[in-house]
Amino acid sequence: MKNYFKKHPWKIIENKFTPEYNQVSESIFSIGNGRMGQRANFAETYNGDTLQGSYLAGIYYPDKTKVGWWKNGYPEYFAKVLNSVNWIGIKLKVNDHTIDLSRLEVIDFYRELDMKNGILKRRSIVKVDKKTSIQIESERFYSLQQKDLSFLHYSVKNLGQKCKVEITSFLQADVWNHDTNYDESFWQFDKSNIKDKVYWIQSTTRKTEFTVVAAQKNVVMQNGRNIKDKTYKKGEQNIGLTYKSVLKPEESIELIKHTAICSSFYYDKKNLKKTTLNRIKKSIKKGYDVLISDHSKAWNEKWKTMDVLIEGDVAAQQGIRYNIFQLHQTYTGEDSRLNIGPKGFTGEKYGGSTYWDTEAYCLPFYMGTSTQSVCKNLLKYRHNHLPKAIENAQKLGFVNGAALYPMVTMNGEECHNEWEITFEEIHRNGAIAYAIYDYIRYFGDDGYLAEYGIDVLTGISRFWAQRVNWSTDKNAYVILGVTGPNEYENNIDNNWYTNYMAKWCLIYAYDCYNLLIESNSLFPNDMIAKLNLSKKEVESWNDIASQIYFPTSRKHGIFLQQDGFLDKEQVLVADLKNEERPLNQKWSWDRILRSPYIKQADVLQGMYFFEEKFSKKSLENNFNYYEPRTVHESSLSPCVHSILAASLGKMDKAYEMYLRTSRLDLDNYNNDTEDGLHITSMAGSWLSVIKGFAGMKIQNNLLSFHPFLPEKWKSYSFKIKHQGQSIKIKVNGEEIALENESKNDKIVKIFNKRKTIAAFGSITVNHN
Ligand code: BGC
């Protein structure tokens, strides 16, 4: 569906109604504010294909695991992000006909997501009967400033002869998840009521016992007059108010829903109703106009630091802004209990939990655009989960504080149904250690290591030290029975990436321990005692690391993805027919596992993390070998290839992969946007521009750049925050301009030369 959404630098636009694409559009036009979010379901009745979804941060249900043959070590549950109270509900009747876009003739349709201001708008003209058509206009947003509030401004205009209109505005608590293992309802209804025109509903999740109260009040006007209302109730779980009126030709009726949703994740359960009703009161007092204007201002402020401006290529510009927008709608970073789910607030798939995506992809985005405390919160999330990671490893038979972080989690426990694919991806431990390293070198925050980092590194290293085994055949340590980042091969031996991460973690932890011991002010004795860590143990890590086995092919001059990779039939992606893609929707799993096709960067993922440790020649050989075998059917794949291609001077490939990553959902590349957006991989678009095209790296504590300008672009510019300073970079065809926006000088490296940019000063450098 390339080119379905109109290209615009600040907006996503859909200007026709295509019922077959409805679920894709519901994903694309999703909105949120970090605390809650929603798919773009129609407010009014819709009986066509739809995936209803309104989600609340931190609220989940532990759905009992479903497998055929239960084996020891399987997690008990698969955590589901919950579809929760539907707050946009509208029932609209005109001349007694229910308005439903799937049943009536849609004469005109226009929907836009205004990313600059964080507002979703829609206009639909519908033919109701021979003499009557109406125009519906709606505008909705989740307040970025008042995070418990959301708003729907809904108006109906009569475009035909005089007609009767009946609008019901309601809250609905009897909602279901599409994805359940046992078709159970995840919510327990508690109570609902209506008083002084404010109605509210309270429900509690089963098992996890999160309580949520949603309250609503409408402001309804016709020609400046209020309209009389009547209580609406359908059972106890649908509650609202109905407004009846008559509309003359060209006359409109307008409804503004003020909604507050508060959960026990944030507030005291006992006072939850009171808290929620107070929010509504304040919202009404402030008024819609003020609240929407505050909300827009908050977005505009965000854009001042987050924006990437691309001149000369509107598709690329729209793509990057869309990605930044969706990331910020998902995670704003104030709370170390929250994380970035692969689908954010846009769908149920992946259980909405935390994956290695956060450490491997999202953290660098937040480091460059946000504050240190936001990034620290992302790291502390894993530190908080260390006891659970130790338990998780114990369940699998590991001892002595070895920690295996979950591949998928909500609260630190492993919570996914898939054994061979998900659990065996023990490489995630590597990304969690890498994030500590990445954070410390970016912010120079050595204190983090002693305070939090070393505990996590110790647990992770203990795991690797026990997970390897000595192979007398290979005379080296091997790691058997894993799944690498390439999920199209399971239960393999000696995945190069996993072995590399294991080795690196062991050495890094060894180095960190020694660093801390040397500066004993950072590493007090009681901490060493708490960790029960001895020099002997740490030295054994170093010893294991030096003897880990790596599969390689001399013939091809490459690292082998795993033992036996070359036994596979050596066909390329170019040999596949279009109809066979995406493979995971067209081929049997058996066929996929036997094929050489790679889902996402695997060997190349490791080379991306540690590029400085490999020669250009080795990088080039591996890229040239693996890229033609990679189908990029994980959204996380193209960005790594874009960055490496840029580094190798393969500009066309870098650009192709950039477009693929930044427009993955807008152009529905992998034919799965209907399930929700690929939020975590959106960070990859930013990485492709900043680490790929601008070649940004951290070298000896300094920001270093190696920029190039993609052929189609006139220029691009962005801001980078680094160690409390902010610099702006603009790259055009002639030169690179750098502005230091802070009050201290900033030293950077451009094309490997050190340059000082004076406080509030600027420099320009010619292309290499
Ligand atoms: C990828 C994983 C990723 C997960 C969530 C899968 O398709 O293969 O690497 O962690 O999606 O984004």
Residues whose N, C-alpha, C, O or C-beta is under 5 A from the ligand:
A	BS01	BGC	P342 Y355 W356 D357 P485 E487 S634
